[in-house]
Each structure stands twice: as C-alpha cells, then as structure tokens.
Amino acid sequence: MGKCRGDWAIAAAAAVSAAHCLVTGEAIDLSVQQTLSCTYQGGVDGCKGAWTTIDGMQWLIRQSTSLCMKSAIPYTSGKTGTARYCSDNTKCAGSISLQVGAVEVTSGEASLGLQLQTQPVTSYVMVDNDQWRLYAGGIVSYCTLMADSVYQAVLVVGYGTEDFGYGTHPVNFFKVRSSWGTQWGERGDIRLQRGLIINRGICDVARYVTYPTLLSPQAAVDGQTT
C-alpha cells in the first residue's frame, strides 16, 4: 500500500479478478492503479482512503470491457502518495470482457463462511491495535477495541482449522489477506479465530462483507452482467 490509502482498491480489484476467474477459468490481475485513480475520476484523490470496496467493484463492473491488467498499468501510487488523475485505458479497450454480476453485502460469521465456499470476499477490519500491527503468525483470538478504531479493506481468502495436538481443542479461523505486503504476518496474511464473536468476527472481519456475484457459465456466454 505504501504512501497511499488504496486498500479499498486493492481488495476490490482482487475480489473481481477472482470472481471472473471462477466463472471463466481465465486468470486475470486487474490494475489496482486504474481502479484507484478512475473510480471517482475528477473527484477526491483515491489515495485519501475515502472510497469503499463497493465503489471500486461497481466501477470495475461498469467498465467491463475497458479494463487494464496490472502489467499494463502498474501500481505507482504507493510511491507517489496520490491518484487524482485517471489512468489512460485506451490501449486496453476490448482486451477483456468481465464476467461478474452485481455486488452483494452480507454480515456475520456464518454468512462469511458460507460465501467463502464459493469465492474470496472483501471486508473491513480494525488495524489500529497491537494484535494487528505486531502480528507475526498464529491465530489471533481478540483485537483491542480503540475509541476511534481505524478500519482497512482486506480480502478474506478462506477458512480452516488448526489442531494444536493432544489435550487441546482444534481452533477454527478465517484467513485474511492484507495490503501490507508479504513481509508482514504470514506472508501478507493473518488468521483470525472463528466462532468467538459470531455476529461480527474478530477485528470485525465479518461485520461488513462484500463480493461480486458469480454469473453462471451460460449467463457469461450470453453476456449477462446483472
């Protein structure tokens, strides 16, 4: 993420890229920089962190056939700290036909776990606590609630269970991918314990979950986008 509060764009581009791949089998890596600088072209700088993953995903879905890959428009705002001007996407027009549907919202650990059986999803987590900042591995069982908690967008990529051996109970967890780089946590990921706060999850991981719906293979062929 660097100098830019572009976590919302990073999570949005990753979620839509994954959804398209699940529908079509085509692996893509949509440009975070394009998402960051074009979602609100002419508006507030995307690096200010004011926009949401829904904004980013909806913009990507509306563009559909005018999207660039990371290789065409690489991420530069992490160094410059600004993303006010929309990237030129003319060279990318027609290079892809995005096959995902409308953005949905859900909440609660049960709903999050159910959706993860289908696809990665975006969420917002509290990051201004030592449990997150100093995380180096393992399963986090609580986050300290601050007076004015700072949230960042993340991609929730899966869930699992770890068995710590004889005489202990297996621990369920959600696996979350941050935008803090692979030097942080477990190569950029963190595991948050599942089943302790069922309505919102540890660090609020299940409080506000968003994702693009997957079109059926036939709908993708027919060109359906909603």
C-alpha positions as CSV (number, residue, x, y, z in Angstrom):
1,M,0.0,0.0,0.0
2,G,2.9,2.4,0.7
3,K,2.1,6.1,1.0
4,C,-1.4,5.6,-0.5
5,R,-4.6,4.6,1.4
6,G,-5.5,2.4,-1.5
7,D,-6.6,-0.7,0.5
8,W,-10.2,-0.4,-0.9
9,A,-9.0,-0.5,-4.5
10,I,-6.5,-3.4,-3.8
11,A,-9.3,-5.5,-2.2
12,A,-11.8,-4.6,-4.9
13,A,-9.6,-5.5,-7.8
14,A,-8.6,-8.8,-6.2
15,A,-12.2,-9.8,-5.5
16,V,-13.4,-9.0,-9.0
17,S,-10.3,-10.7,-10.6
18,A,-11.0,-13.9,-8.6
19,A,-14.7,-13.8,-9.4
20,H,-14.0,-13.6,-13.1
21,C,-11.6,-16.4,-13.0
22,L,-14.0,-18.6,-11.1
23,V,-16.6,-18.1,-13.8
24,T,-14.5,-18.3,-16.9
25,G,-11.3,-20.1,-15.9
26,E,-9.3,-17.1,-17.1
27,A,-6.8,-15.9,-14.6
28,I,-6.5,-12.1,-14.6
29,D,-4.9,-9.5,-12.4
30,L,-6.9,-6.2,-12.8
31,S,-5.0,-3.0,-12.3
32,V,-5.2,-1.6,-8.8
33,Q,-3.8,1.7,-10.1
34,Q,-6.7,2.1,-12.7
35,T,-9.3,1.2,-10.0
36,L,-7.7,3.7,-7.6
37,S,-7.5,6.6,-9.9
38,C,-10.6,6.2,-12.1
39,T,-13.3,5.1,-9.7
40,Y,-14.0,8.8,-8.9
41,Q,-12.4,10.5,-11.9
42,G,-12.2,14.2,-11.1
43,G,-13.2,13.7,-7.5
44,V,-11.3,13.2,-4.3
45,D,-7.9,11.6,-4.6
46,G,-8.3,7.9,-4.4
47,C,-5.3,7.7,-2.0
48,K,-7.3,9.5,0.7
49,G,-9.0,6.2,1.6
50,A,-12.5,7.8,1.3
51,W,-14.0,5.2,-1.0
52,T,-15.2,1.7,-0.3
53,T,-14.7,-1.7,-1.9
54,I,-18.3,-1.5,-3.2
55,D,-17.4,1.7,-5.1
56,G,-14.3,0.0,-6.6
57,M,-16.1,-3.2,-7.6
58,Q,-19.1,-1.3,-9.1
59,W,-16.8,0.8,-11.2
60,L,-14.9,-2.2,-12.5
61,I,-18.2,-4.0,-13.4
62,R,-19.5,-0.9,-15.2
63,Q,-16.3,-0.6,-17.2
64,S,-16.3,-4.3,-18.1
65,T,-14.6,-4.2,-21.5
66,S,-12.3,-1.2,-20.9
67,L,-10.2,-2.6,-18.1
68,C,-6.4,-2.9,-17.9
69,M,-4.3,-5.5,-16.2
70,K,-1.7,-4.8,-13.6
71,S,1.0,-5.4,-16.3
72,A,-0.4,-2.5,-18.4
73,I,-1.0,0.0,-15.6
74,P,1.2,-1.0,-12.6
75,Y,0.6,0.4,-9.1
76,T,2.6,3.6,-8.6
77,S,0.6,5.5,-6.0
78,G,2.3,3.6,-3.2
79,K,5.4,5.7,-4.0
80,T,3.8,8.9,-5.1
81,G,1.0,9.1,-2.5
82,T,-1.5,10.4,-5.0
83,A,-4.0,9.1,-7.5
84,R,-6.0,12.1,-8.6
85,Y,-5.9,11.6,-12.4
86,C,-7.5,8.7,-14.2
87,S,-5.1,6.3,-16.0
88,D,-5.3,6.1,-19.8
89,N,-7.1,2.9,-20.6
90,T,-7.4,3.3,-24.4
91,K,-4.7,0.7,-25.1
92,C,-6.7,-1.9,-23.0
93,A,-10.2,-1.4,-24.6
94,G,-11.6,-4.8,-25.7
95,S,-8.8,-6.8,-24.1
96,I,-11.2,-8.5,-21.7
97,S,-15.0,-8.9,-21.1
98,L,-15.5,-9.0,-17.4
99,Q,-18.0,-11.8,-16.4
100,V,-19.2,-10.9,-12.9
101,G,-22.6,-9.7,-11.6
102,A,-23.8,-7.2,-9.1
103,V,-22.2,-6.5,-5.8
104,E,-23.8,-8.1,-2.7
105,V,-23.4,-7.3,1.0
106,T,-23.7,-9.6,4.0
107,S,-22.6,-9.9,7.6
108,G,-22.0,-12.4,10.3
109,E,-19.5,-15.3,10.6
110,A,-22.0,-17.9,9.3
111,S,-22.7,-15.9,6.1
112,L,-19.0,-15.1,5.7
113,G,-18.1,-18.8,5.9
114,L,-20.8,-19.8,3.5
115,Q,-19.7,-17.3,0.9
116,L,-16.1,-18.4,1.2
117,Q,-17.2,-21.8,0.0
118,T,-17.7,-20.0,-3.4
119,Q,-15.2,-17.2,-3.6
120,P,-12.9,-14.7,-1.9
121,V,-14.7,-11.7,-0.4
122,T,-13.8,-8.2,0.8
123,S,-14.2,-7.0,4.3
124,Y,-13.1,-4.2,6.7
125,V,-11.0,-4.9,9.8
126,M,-9.7,-2.9,12.7
127,V,-6.0,-2.4,12.2
128,D,-5.1,0.2,14.9
129,N,-4.3,-2.4,17.6
130,D,-1.2,-4.3,18.6
131,Q,-2.8,-7.6,17.7
132,W,-2.8,-6.5,14.1
133,R,0.2,-4.2,13.9
134,L,2.6,-6.6,15.6
135,Y,1.2,-9.8,14.1
136,A,3.9,-12.2,13.1
137,G,2.0,-15.5,12.9
138,G,-0.5,-17.8,14.5
139,I,-4.3,-17.3,15.2
140,V,-5.5,-14.1,16.7
141,S,-8.3,-14.5,19.3
142,Y,-9.0,-10.9,20.0
143,C,-8.5,-7.3,18.9
144,T,-8.3,-4.4,21.3
145,L,-11.2,-2.0,20.6
146,M,-9.9,1.6,20.4
147,A,-12.0,4.7,21.0
148,D,-11.9,5.6,17.3
149,S,-10.9,2.4,15.5
150,V,-9.2,2.7,12.1
151,Y,-10.5,0.2,9.5
152,Q,-8.9,-1.0,6.3
153,A,-10.2,-3.1,3.5
154,V,-8.9,-6.6,3.1
155,L,-9.6,-9.8,1.1
156,V,-10.8,-12.8,3.0
157,V,-9.5,-15.7,1.1
158,G,-10.6,-18.8,3.1
159,Y,-11.1,-20.6,6.4
160,G,-9.7,-23.6,8.1
161,T,-8.9,-25.4,11.3
162,E,-5.7,-25.9,13.2
163,D,-5.2,-28.8,15.6
164,F,-2.6,-28.0,18.3
165,G,-2.3,-31.6,19.4
166,Y,-3.3,-33.9,22.2
167,G,-5.3,-32.3,25.0
168,T,-6.3,-29.2,23.1
169,H,-9.3,-28.2,21.0
170,P,-8.9,-27.5,17.3
171,V,-9.2,-23.8,16.5
172,N,-11.3,-22.6,13.6
173,F,-10.1,-19.5,11.7
174,F,-10.6,-17.1,8.8
175,K,-7.6,-16.4,6.6
176,V,-7.3,-12.7,5.6
177,R,-5.0,-11.1,3.0
178,S,-3.9,-7.6,3.9
179,S,-2.4,-4.9,1.7
180,W,0.7,-4.6,4.0
181,G,3.0,-6.7,1.8
182,T,4.4,-10.2,2.2
183,Q,6.9,-9.1,4.9
184,W,4.0,-8.7,7.3
185,G,2.3,-11.5,9.1
186,E,2.2,-14.9,7.4
187,R,3.5,-13.7,4.0
188,G,0.9,-10.9,4.0
189,D,-1.9,-13.0,5.5
190,I,-3.4,-13.1,9.0
191,R,-5.6,-15.8,10.7
192,L,-8.4,-14.6,12.8
193,Q,-10.2,-17.1,15.1
194,R,-13.7,-18.0,14.1
195,G,-16.6,-18.8,16.4
196,L,-15.9,-16.3,19.3
197,I,-17.9,-13.3,18.0
198,I,-20.4,-14.7,15.6
199,N,-22.2,-11.5,14.6
200,R,-19.1,-9.6,13.6
201,G,-16.0,-11.7,14.0
202,I,-12.5,-10.9,15.5
203,C,-11.3,-7.5,14.4
204,D,-14.8,-7.0,12.9
205,V,-13.9,-9.3,9.9
206,A,-17.5,-10.4,9.5
207,R,-19.2,-7.1,10.2
208,Y,-19.3,-5.8,6.6
209,V,-18.7,-8.3,3.9
210,T,-19.0,-7.5,0.1
211,Y,-18.4,-9.5,-3.0
212,P,-19.3,-9.5,-6.7
213,T,-21.8,-12.3,-7.6
214,L,-20.7,-15.0,-10.0
215,L,-22.6,-15.4,-13.2
216,S,-23.5,-18.9,-14.3
217,P,-21.4,-20.1,-17.3
218,Q,-24.4,-19.7,-19.6
219,A,-25.1,-16.2,-18.4
220,A,-21.4,-15.4,-19.0
221,V,-21.8,-16.7,-22.6
222,D,-25.0,-14.7,-23.1
223,G,-23.3,-11.5,-21.9
224,Q,-25.5,-11.0,-18.7
225,T,-23.9,-8.5,-16.3
226,T,-26.6,-8.1,-13.6
